Amino acid sequence: MIVEADGKVVRTPGDLRRALEPVEPGDEVTVEYVRDEKRETATLETIPARGQPGRAAIGVFVSQEADIELPVDVTIDSGSIGGPSAGLPFALEILEKLGRDVDHGLNVAATGEIELDGTVAPVGGLKQKTIGAKKAGVDVFLVPAGDNAQEARRYANGLKIVPVKSFQQALRALATAAR
């Protein structure tokens, strides 16, 4: 479990991404991790992130480790979805199923990895996802803020793109978009 990167505490995958933001691909980064209850340190040479050659990565797929208990049973059949891209829409749908009017009558599409603290993290494939949302006739497409939103806007052709940084911001955006 990675607990620190270049002297910055890491609690979520987003923390790790933020710790690597100032690092260039090819630079070295010091990572502290816990394995078998022992804290260890490694110095790694970064590589270009897949699909984002200007962003440094450490060459591993990082996920959040957590044991979460919900007040209701939740079963999600993700079908052929690979990766964390559906975290935000799954979270929005769970809240809808619990009785909250999340979409306010809008036809909504969303993408984004969601972290335990509610941060919406970037994902891949925005060109295809935006084109698909446009073809589906949605009213609004929630996407992670930053590069993902910029890419989605390039292919939106009139589709309303709403960049979000957090789950709470996504909820507020949907509430105000319906007015």
Z-matrix of the N, CA and C atoms (Angstrom, degrees):
N
C 1 1.446
C 2 1.527 1 107.38
N 3 1.324 2 116.42 1 122.48
C 4 1.463 3 121.83 2 179.32
C 5 1.525 4 108.29 3 -75.25
N 6 1.340 5 117.13 4 127.38
C 7 1.458 6 121.65 5 -177.54
C 8 1.529 7 112.57 6 -118.53
N 9 1.342 8 117.23 7 -13.40
C 10 1.453 9 119.99 8 -179.43
C 11 1.527 10 109.00 9 -157.85
N 12 1.321 11 116.58 10 143.88
C 13 1.464 12 121.97 11 175.97
C 14 1.523 13 108.32 12 -139.01
N 15 1.318 14 115.48 13 122.25
C 16 1.471 15 122.13 14 -177.89
C 17 1.525 16 112.34 15 49.18
N 18 1.328 17 116.18 16 41.82
C 19 1.460 18 121.43 17 176.04
C 20 1.510 19 114.85 18 82.62
N 21 1.331 20 118.36 19 1.53
C 22 1.466 21 121.88 20 -179.77
C 23 1.528 22 109.23 21 -105.93
N 24 1.325 23 116.08 22 133.45
C 25 1.460 24 121.48 23 179.87
C 26 1.526 25 109.58 24 -64.25
N 27 1.327 26 116.01 25 137.75
C 28 1.462 27 122.65 26 179.83
C 29 1.524 28 108.71 27 -120.08
N 30 1.346 29 115.40 28 115.89
C 31 1.470 30 120.78 29 176.49
C 32 1.526 31 111.57 30 -114.66
N 33 1.347 32 115.38 31 -22.92
C 34 1.464 33 120.61 32 -177.75
C 35 1.533 34 108.93 33 -136.33
N 36 1.339 35 117.08 34 163.80
C 37 1.461 36 118.92 35 173.79
C 38 1.536 37 111.75 36 -57.08
N 39 1.323 38 117.11 37 -34.15
C 40 1.468 39 120.63 38 177.26
C 41 1.513 40 111.99 39 -63.78
N 42 1.334 41 117.50 40 -38.81
C 43 1.463 42 120.70 41 175.94
C 44 1.523 43 110.35 42 -59.19
N 45 1.326 44 116.56 43 -42.05
C 46 1.468 45 120.22 44 179.41
C 47 1.523 46 110.36 45 -65.02
N 48 1.343 47 116.75 46 -44.62
C 49 1.479 48 119.68 47 178.13
C 50 1.526 49 110.64 48 -58.66
N 51 1.339 50 116.58 49 -44.51
C 52 1.465 51 119.93 50 -179.58
C 53 1.523 52 111.48 51 -65.77
N 54 1.322 53 117.62 52 -36.21
C 55 1.461 54 120.65 53 178.03
C 56 1.529 55 111.07 54 -65.41
N 57 1.331 56 116.37 55 -30.15
C 58 1.466 57 120.53 56 -179.08
C 59 1.528 58 113.46 57 -89.23
N 60 1.344 59 118.15 58 -8.03
C 61 1.468 60 120.30 59 -177.60
C 62 1.531 61 114.08 60 -53.15
N 63 1.344 62 120.02 61 -45.66
C 64 1.462 63 118.89 62 -178.51
C 65 1.533 64 113.75 63 -77.76
N 66 1.318 65 117.84 64 -6.21
C 67 1.456 66 122.82 65 -176.62
C 68 1.524 67 110.00 66 -86.47
N 69 1.316 68 116.77 67 136.72
C 70 1.466 69 122.42 68 177.24
C 71 1.525 70 109.63 69 -93.36
N 72 1.341 71 118.18 70 146.60
C 73 1.468 72 119.61 71 174.39
C 74 1.531 73 109.92 72 -54.74
N 75 1.318 74 115.39 73 133.99
C 76 1.467 75 121.07 74 -177.46
C 77 1.523 76 112.98 75 98.91
N 78 1.339 77 117.49 76 -19.64
C 79 1.464 78 121.40 77 176.24
C 80 1.533 79 109.48 78 -73.43
N 81 1.315 80 116.13 79 159.65
C 82 1.452 81 120.50 80 175.07
C 83 1.523 82 109.68 81 -94.13
N 84 1.322 83 114.92 82 148.07
C 85 1.451 84 121.57 83 178.12
C 86 1.537 85 107.91 84 -135.16
N 87 1.321 86 115.73 85 140.13
C 88 1.460 87 120.83 86 177.53
C 89 1.518 88 108.73 87 -94.47
N 90 1.323 89 115.91 88 127.09
C 91 1.458 90 122.35 89 -177.57
C 92 1.521 91 108.56 90 -121.46
N 93 1.325 92 115.98 91 130.83
C 94 1.462 93 120.54 92 172.95
C 95 1.519 94 107.17 93 -104.99
N 96 1.318 95 114.78 94 138.14
C 97 1.454 96 119.75 95 -177.90
C 98 1.523 97 109.59 96 -143.55
N 99 1.335 98 114.98 97 161.97
C 100 1.458 99 121.50 98 177.61
C 101 1.526 100 107.62 99 -114.34
N 102 1.338 101 114.48 100 127.09
C 103 1.465 102 120.92 101 176.46
C 104 1.523 103 107.21 102 -136.83
N 105 1.309 104 116.19 103 129.10
C 106 1.471 105 120.86 104 -178.22
C 107 1.525 106 111.43 105 51.12
N 108 1.336 107 115.29 106 43.53
C 109 1.461 108 124.17 107 177.42
C 110 1.527 109 114.06 108 63.77
N 111 1.328 110 117.79 109 14.28
C 112 1.465 111 122.17 110 175.96
C 113 1.524 112 108.78 111 -113.23
N 114 1.338 113 115.73 112 131.96
C 115 1.463 114 120.99 113 177.77
C 116 1.531 115 108.22 114 -84.94
N 117 1.321 116 115.38 115 128.32
C 118 1.465 117 120.78 116 -178.02
C 119 1.528 118 108.96 117 -131.67
N 120 1.335 119 115.45 118 165.25
C 121 1.461 120 122.21 119 -179.01
C 122 1.526 121 109.28 120 -127.87
N 123 1.319 122 115.20 121 142.13
C 124 1.464 123 120.70 122 175.43
C 125 1.522 124 108.47 123 -138.59
N 126 1.315 125 116.12 124 145.65
C 127 1.459 126 121.65 125 173.28
C 128 1.519 127 106.95 126 -106.61
N 129 1.325 128 116.37 127 122.00
C 130 1.459 129 122.19 128 -174.91
C 131 1.519 130 110.94 129 -119.00
N 132 1.318 131 116.13 130 142.96
C 133 1.458 132 120.15 131 172.34
C 134 1.529 133 107.29 132 -87.89
N 135 1.321 134 116.38 133 126.71
C 136 1.467 135 119.89 134 -177.94
C 137 1.513 136 110.68 135 -76.73
N 138 1.317 137 114.45 136 160.47
C 139 1.458 138 123.20 137 177.01
C 140 1.524 139 108.19 138 -126.27
N 141 1.335 140 118.25 139 164.81
C 142 1.474 141 119.08 140 174.91
C 143 1.529 142 110.32 141 -66.95
N 144 1.325 143 116.34 142 136.64
C 145 1.465 144 121.04 143 177.66
C 146 1.521 145 109.48 144 -66.69
N 147 1.323 146 115.97 145 142.65
C 148 1.462 147 120.62 146 179.44
C 149 1.525 148 109.91 147 -60.74
N 150 1.322 149 116.34 148 124.85
C 151 1.455 150 121.16 149 178.91
C 152 1.518 151 114.07 150 80.92
N 153 1.331 152 117.78 151 -7.50
C 154 1.464 153 122.36 152 178.52
C 155 1.533 154 107.78 153 -138.94
N 156 1.323 155 117.48 154 75.12
C 157 1.461 156 120.89 155 -171.38
C 158 1.532 157 115.09 156 -61.38
N 159 1.319 158 118.88 157 -19.40
C 160 1.456 159 121.02 158 178.71
C 161 1.521 160 113.71 159 -85.48
N 162 1.338 161 116.89 160 -7.89
C 163 1.462 162 121.44 161 -178.09
C 164 1.522 163 109.44 162 -102.67
N 165 1.336 164 116.39 163 135.76
C 166 1.462 165 121.54 164 -179.51
C 167 1.520 166 110.97 165 -80.62
N 168 1.328 167 115.40 166 143.79
C 169 1.458 168 122.48 167 175.55
C 170 1.528 169 107.86 168 -136.62
N 171 1.329 170 116.14 169 160.57
C 172 1.462 171 119.23 170 179.64
C 173 1.524 172 112.48 171 -100.77
N 174 1.332 173 117.43 172 4.53
C 175 1.458 174 120.91 173 172.59
C 176 1.513 175 115.99 174 82.17
N 177 1.341 176 117.13 175 21.23
C 178 1.466 177 120.53 176 175.54
C 179 1.514 178 108.48 177 -132.34
N 180 1.333 179 115.92 178 152.24
C 181 1.457 180 120.73 179 173.86
C 182 1.516 181 106.96 180 -85.30
N 183 1.315 182 116.40 181 123.76
C 184 1.460 183 121.57 182 -175.80
C 185 1.521 184 108.85 183 -106.46
N 186 1.312 185 115.97 184 135.71
C 187 1.463 186 120.11 185 175.71
C 188 1.517 187 109.01 186 -133.76
N 189 1.307 188 114.76 187 161.62
C 190 1.460 189 121.64 188 179.77
C 191 1.518 190 109.13 189 -84.02
N 192 1.312 191 117.62 190 131.33
C 193 1.451 192 120.89 191 175.14
C 194 1.520 193 108.33 192 -99.66
N 195 1.323 194 115.48 193 125.37
C 196 1.462 195 118.95 194 -180.00
C 197 1.518 196 109.65 195 -161.02
N 198 1.298 197 115.34 196 151.17
C 199 1.458 198 122.42 197 173.58
C 200 1.524 199 105.84 198 -115.76
N 201 1.318 200 115.88 199 104.30
C 202 1.459 201 121.16 200 -172.15
C 203 1.523 202 109.77 201 -111.50
N 204 1.320 203 116.22 202 131.66
C 205 1.459 204 121.51 203 175.07
C 206 1.518 205 108.39 204 -111.73
N 207 1.323 206 116.26 205 124.29
C 208 1.459 207 122.22 206 179.66
C 209 1.528 208 109.56 207 -102.70
N 210 1.330 209 117.53 208 157.58
C 211 1.473 210 120.24 209 -179.10
C 212 1.528 211 113.07 210 -72.73
N 213 1.325 212 117.28 211 -9.19
C 214 1.459 213 121.76 212 177.84
C 215 1.518 214 108.16 213 -136.74
N 216 1.338 215 115.92 214 158.93
C 217 1.455 216 119.59 215 176.06
C 218 1.521 217 108.68 216 -74.73
N 219 1.320 218 116.48 217 133.75
C 220 1.461 219 122.14 218 178.80
C 221 1.518 220 108.05 219 -125.03
N 222 1.322 221 115.43 220 123.96
C 223 1.454 222 121.63 221 175.24
C 224 1.523 223 107.11 222 -123.87
N 225 1.317 224 115.63 223 127.10
C 226 1.457 225 119.94 224 -179.96
C 227 1.514 226 108.53 225 -121.61
N 228 1.332 227 115.92 226 122.97
C 229 1.458 228 121.34 227 173.35
C 230 1.513 229 106.11 228 -96.23
N 231 1.323 230 116.60 229 101.17
C 232 1.459 231 120.04 230 -176.00
C 233 1.520 232 112.83 231 -83.20
N 234 1.332 233 117.12 232 2.26
C 235 1.461 234 120.03 233 176.69
C 236 1.513 235 111.02 234 55.84
N 237 1.323 236 116.14 235 -124.20
C 238 1.462 237 120.53 236 -177.23
C 239 1.521 238 112.81 237 -98.12
N 240 1.328 239 117.39 238 15.29
C 241 1.462 240 120.05 239 179.56
C 242 1.517 241 108.30 240 -71.07
N 243 1.324 242 115.58 241 127.01
C 244 1.458 243 120.42 242 177.10
C 245 1.513 244 109.50 243 -113.55
N 246 1.296 245 117.86 244 137.07
C 247 1.455 246 120.83 245 179.22
C 248 1.517 247 112.13 246 88.18
N 249 1.337 248 115.58 247 -175.91
C 250 1.462 249 121.43 248 -171.73
C 251 1.531 250 114.97 249 -92.89
N 252 1.320 251 118.51 250 10.15
C 253 1.463 252 121.53 251 -172.65
C 254 1.515 253 115.51 252 -58.62
N 255 1.303 254 117.40 253 -24.75
C 256 1.465 255 120.20 254 -175.56
C 257 1.522 256 112.98 255 -95.02
N 258 1.316 257 118.70 256 10.21
C 259 1.459 258 120.83 257 -178.91
C 260 1.511 259 113.43 258 -57.07
N 261 1.329 260 117.00 259 -48.78
C 262 1.471 261 120.13 260 -179.86
C 263 1.525 262 111.62 261 -63.26
N 264 1.337 263 119.58 262 -50.99
C 265 1.470 264 117.15 263 179.74
C 266 1.527 265 113.34 264 -62.94
N 267 1.335 266 118.14 265 -35.32
C 268 1.462 267 119.55 266 176.65
C 269 1.523 268 110.22 267 -62.05
N 270 1.333 269 117.38 268 -45.66
C 271 1.470 270 121.06 269 -179.57
C 272 1.528 271 111.07 270 -62.30
N 273 1.335 272 117.01 271 -41.25
C 274 1.466 273 120.48 272 178.37
C 275 1.526 274 110.88 273 -63.64
N 276 1.321 275 116.58 274 -41.48
C 277 1.467 276 120.41 275 -178.84
C 278 1.525 277 111.22 276 -68.44
N 279 1.319 278 118.07 277 -37.59
C 280 1.466 279 120.50 278 177.36
C 281 1.522 280 109.83 279 -60.26
N 282 1.326 281 116.46 280 -44.42
C 283 1.462 282 120.23 281 179.23
C 284 1.532 283 110.48 282 -63.64
N 285 1.317 284 117.37 283 -38.27
C 286 1.467 285 122.30 284 176.90
C 287 1.531 286 109.93 285 -62.20
N 288 1.336 287 116.79 286 -44.37
C 289 1.471 288 121.07 287 -179.85
C 290 1.524 289 111.80 288 -66.37
N 291 1.333 290 116.79 289 -24.43
C 292 1.457 291 120.84 290 177.72
C 293 1.530 292 112.25 291 -82.70
N 294 1.345 293 116.71 292 3.58
C 295 1.455 294 120.46 293 174.11
C 296 1.512 295 116.53 294 104.78
N 297 1.318 296 118.38 295 0.88
C 298 1.464 297 120.62 296 179.08
C 299 1.518 298 109.12 297 -88.96
N 300 1.328 299 116.95 298 136.18
C 301 1.462 300 121.57 299 177.30
C 302 1.527 301 108.00 300 -80.52
N 303 1.306 302 116.17 301 89.81
C 304 1.463 303 121.92 302 -175.67
C 305 1.524 304 111.27 303 -81.04
N 306 1.328 305 117.30 304 -45.27
C 307 1.467 306 119.90 305 -173.52
C 308 1.524 307 114.40 306 -86.18
N 309 1.325 308 118.13 307 -12.31
C 310 1.467 309 123.14 308 177.12
C 311 1.526 310 111.98 309 50.09
N 312 1.339 311 115.94 310 37.55
C 313 1.457 312 121.09 311 177.35
C 314 1.514 313 114.79 312 82.89
N 315 1.302 314 117.56 313 -0.21
C 316 1.464 315 121.17 314 179.08
C 317 1.525 316 110.17 315 -84.80
N 318 1.316 317 115.88 316 151.37
C 319 1.457 318 121.87 317 171.31
C 320 1.530 319 105.42 318 -89.83
N 321 1.336 320 116.91 319 107.89
C 322 1.459 321 122.64 320 -169.30
C 323 1.519 322 111.18 321 -112.59
N 324 1.322 323 115.58 322 138.16
C 325 1.461 324 122.38 323 166.98
C 326 1.519 325 106.08 324 -117.69
N 327 1.329 326 116.31 325 149.41
C 328 1.464 327 120.13 326 -179.52
C 329 1.514 328 109.74 327 -150.54
N 330 1.308 329 115.02 328 153.22
C 331 1.453 330 121.93 329 172.10
C 332 1.517 331 107.99 330 -147.49
N 333 1.300 332 116.24 331 152.58
C 334 1.456 333 120.84 332 177.34
C 335 1.506 334 111.37 333 147.05
N 336 1.312 335 115.03 334 137.81
C 337 1.463 336 120.55 335 173.36
C 338 1.523 337 107.17 336 -74.26
N 339 1.309 338 117.08 337 138.25
C 340 1.460 339 119.65 338 178.51
C 341 1.519 340 108.71 339 -114.46
N 342 1.318 341 114.66 340 131.57
C 343 1.455 342 120.26 341 -178.90
C 344 1.524 343 109.69 342 -98.84
N 345 1.321 344 116.47 343 167.53
C 346 1.459 345 120.81 344 -176.06
C 347 1.514 346 113.37 345 -58.67
N 348 1.325 347 117.62 346 -29.74
C 349 1.463 348 119.97 347 179.85
C 350 1.523 349 112.38 348 -85.84
N 351 1.348 350 117.72 349 4.69
C 352 1.457 351 121.98 350 178.85
C 353 1.517 352 114.24 351 91.29
N 354 1.327 353 117.60 352 -3.65
C 355 1.464 354 121.13 353 177.39
C 356 1.520 355 109.28 354 -63.14
N 357 1.329 356 116.13 355 138.51
C 358 1.459 357 121.45 356 174.15
C 359 1.521 358 106.81 357 -100.27
N 360 1.311 359 115.83 358 117.11
C 361 1.463 360 122.26 359 -174.58
C 362 1.528 361 110.84 360 -100.22
N 363 1.330 362 117.04 361 156.37
C 364 1.460 363 121.75 362 -178.19
C 365 1.525 364 113.16 363 -63.90
N 366 1.324 365 113.93 364 155.86
C 367 1.463 366 122.49 365 179.02
C 368 1.525 367 108.61 366 -136.85
N 369 1.294 368 117.32 367 174.97
C 370 1.458 369 121.78 368 178.35
C 371 1.516 370 111.80 369 -100.20
N 372 1.328 371 115.00 370 175.67
C 373 1.456 372 121.93 371 173.08
C 374 1.509 373 116.68 372 72.40
N 375 1.344 374 117.76 373 27.89
C 376 1.472 375 119.42 374 -175.49
C 377 1.520 376 113.53 375 -64.81
N 378 1.312 377 117.48 376 -32.69
C 379 1.467 378 118.95 377 178.54
C 380 1.530 379 109.57 378 -59.06
N 381 1.333 380 116.76 379 -53.33
C 382 1.459 381 121.20 380 -177.63
C 383 1.527 382 111.17 381 -64.83
N 384 1.309 383 117.08 382 -40.84
C 385 1.462 384 120.35 383 -179.10
C 386 1.520 385 111.30 384 -65.75
N 387 1.322 386 117.05 385 -39.63
C 388 1.468 387 120.57 386 179.38
C 389 1.519 388 110.82 387 -67.29
N 390 1.307 389 116.73 388 -44.02
C 391 1.474 390 120.40 389 178.18
C 392 1.525 391 109.84 390 -61.89
N 393 1.337 392 117.54 391 -41.37
C 394 1.464 393 121.53 392 177.91
C 395 1.517 394 112.18 393 -63.79
N 396 1.336 395 116.97 394 -42.46
C 397 1.473 396 120.82 395 178.68
C 398 1.525 397 110.30 396 -64.19
N 399 1.309 398 116.64 397 -40.89
C 400 1.473 399 121.49 398 178.99
C 401 1.535 400 109.84 399 -62.13
N 402 1.336 401 115.62 400 -46.79
C 403 1.476 402 119.90 401 -179.88
C 404 1.526 403 111.67 402 -64.48
N 405 1.329 404 117.20 403 -30.84
C 406 1.471 405 121.28 404 179.93
C 407 1.520 406 112.31 405 -76.76
N 408 1.335 407 116.99 406 -9.46
C 409 1.461 408 120.62 407 177.02
C 410 1.513 409 114.45 408 74.31
N 411 1.318 410 118.03 409 30.20
C 412 1.461 411 119.80 410 -179.81
C 413 1.525 412 110.86 411 -70.70
N 414 1.326 413 115.50 412 158.06
C 415 1.465 414 121.45 413 178.54
C 416 1.519 415 111.84 414 -82.95
N 417 1.321 416 116.06 415 -35.11
C 418 1.456 417 121.12 416 -174.76
C 419 1.523 418 109.15 417 -148.69
N 420 1.338 419 115.40 418 142.99
C 421 1.456 420 121.50 419 179.22
C 422 1.523 421 108.11 420 -122.56
N 423 1.340 422 115.99 421 110.51
C 424 1.466 423 121.62 422 178.00
C 425 1.524 424 108.58 423 -83.31
N 426 1.332 425 116.17 424 127.38
C 427 1.460 426 121.44 425 -179.39
C 428 1.526 427 109.49 426 -136.01
N 429 1.328 428 117.88 427 156.58
C 430 1.456 429 119.01 428 175.42
C 431 1.532 430 110.94 429 -60.05
N 432 1.327 431 115.89 430 139.27
C 433 1.464 432 120.97 431 178.94
C 434 1.529 433 109.68 432 -64.56
N 435 1.329 434 115.74 433 162.67
C 436 1.464 435 120.78 434 177.54
C 437 1.511 436 112.16 435 94.81
N 438 1.333 437 115.96 436 -139.03
C 439 1.459 438 121.41 437 -176.47
C 440 1.523 439 112.68 438 -58.53
N 441 1.358 440 117.22 439 -37.50
C 442 1.463 441 119.63 440 179.09
C 443 1.523 442 111.11 441 -61.04
N 444 1.324 443 117.51 442 -43.05
C 445 1.469 444 121.02 443 179.77
C 446 1.525 445 110.71 444 -65.98
N 447 1.317 446 117.09 445 -40.25
C 448 1.469 447 120.34 446 178.51
C 449 1.525 448 110.70 447 -61.81
N 450 1.339 449 116.18 448 -44.05
C 451 1.460 450 119.29 449 179.35
C 452 1.524 451 111.18 450 -65.47
N 453 1.323 452 117.39 451 -42.93
C 454 1.469 453 120.60 452 179.89
C 455 1.522 454 110.56 453 -60.63
N 456 1.307 455 117.65 454 -41.19
C 457 1.479 456 120.71 455 -179.79
C 458 1.525 457 111.91 456 -62.16
N 459 1.336 458 117.55 457 -30.94
C 460 1.476 459 120.38 458 179.17
C 461 1.524 460 111.68 459 -63.18
N 462 1.321 461 117.42 460 -28.06
C 463 1.471 462 121.28 461 -175.06
C 464 1.523 463 112.80 462 -113.80
N 465 1.323 464 117.79 463 6.59
C 466 1.464 465 122.05 464 -173.04
C 467 1.523 466 113.84 465 -69.13
N 468 1.311 467 118.59 466 -39.45
C 469 1.471 468 121.58 467 -179.83
C 470 1.521 469 112.31 468 45.80
N 471 1.330 470 116.65 469 52.16
C 472 1.456 471 121.32 470 177.13
C 473 1.518 472 114.78 471 98.63
N 474 1.319 473 118.01 472 -15.49
C 475 1.459 474 121.37 473 176.97
C 476 1.526 475 108.92 474 -69.14
N 477 1.330 476 117.30 475 134.58
C 478 1.454 477 121.11 476 180.00
C 479 1.530 478 109.50 477 -76.27
N 480 1.334 479 115.57 478 113.97
C 481 1.462 480 122.69 479 178.50
C 482 1.524 481 107.75 480 -97.54
N 483 1.333 482 117.12 481 127.27
C 484 1.460 483 121.51 482 178.96
C 485 1.527 484 108.58 483 -120.06
N 486 1.339 485 116.90 484 106.73
C 487 1.464 486 119.49 485 178.05
C 488 1.528 487 110.56 486 -76.73
N 489 1.334 488 116.41 487 136.32
C 490 1.464 489 120.74 488 179.23
C 491 1.522 490 110.03 489 -132.89
N 492 1.325 491 114.48 490 146.51
C 493 1.468 492 121.29 491 177.67
C 494 1.519 493 112.17 492 -104.07
N 495 1.342 494 116.35 493 -17.10
C 496 1.463 495 119.56 494 -176.50
C 497 1.528 496 110.75 495 -149.20
N 498 1.332 497 114.79 496 164.08
C 499 1.458 498 121.78 497 176.49
C 500 1.525 499 110.25 498 -61.05
N 501 1.322 500 117.20 499 -44.68
C 502 1.470 501 121.01 500 179.48
C 503 1.522 502 111.12 501 -61.14
N 504 1.332 503 116.93 502 -40.57
C 505 1.457 504 120.21 503 178.26
C 506 1.531 505 110.24 504 -64.60
N 507 1.327 506 117.75 505 -37.52
C 508 1.465 507 121.21 506 177.03
C 509 1.526 508 110.27 507 -61.71
N 510 1.332 509 117.41 508 -44.09
C 511 1.463 510 120.66 509 178.28
C 512 1.523 511 111.25 510 -61.76
N 513 1.333 512 117.26 511 -44.38
C 514 1.475 513 120.75 512 178.63
C 515 1.528 514 110.88 513 -63.75
N 516 1.317 515 116.60 514 -40.98
C 517 1.473 516 120.98 515 -179.28
C 518 1.524 517 110.82 516 -62.11
N 519 1.317 518 117.16 517 -40.91
C 520 1.464 519 120.05 518 178.99
C 521 1.518 520 110.92 519 -68.73
N 522 1.324 521 117.44 520 -38.84
C 523 1.464 522 120.67 521 179.98
C 524 1.523 523 110.97 522 -64.65
N 525 1.314 524 117.07 523 -39.48
C 526 1.474 525 119.40 524 -178.32
C 527 1.534 526 111.59 525 -81.93
N 528 1.327 527 117.70 526 -28.56
C 529 1.471 528 120.29 527 179.19
C 530 1.522 529 111.46 528 -67.05
N 531 1.315 530 116.76 529 -27.10
C 532 1.466 531 121.37 530 -178.30
C 533 1.511 532 112.56 531 -77.07
N 534 1.317 533 118.63 532 -14.71
C 535 1.470 534 121.35 533 -176.45
C 536 1.493 535 111.81 534 -80.07
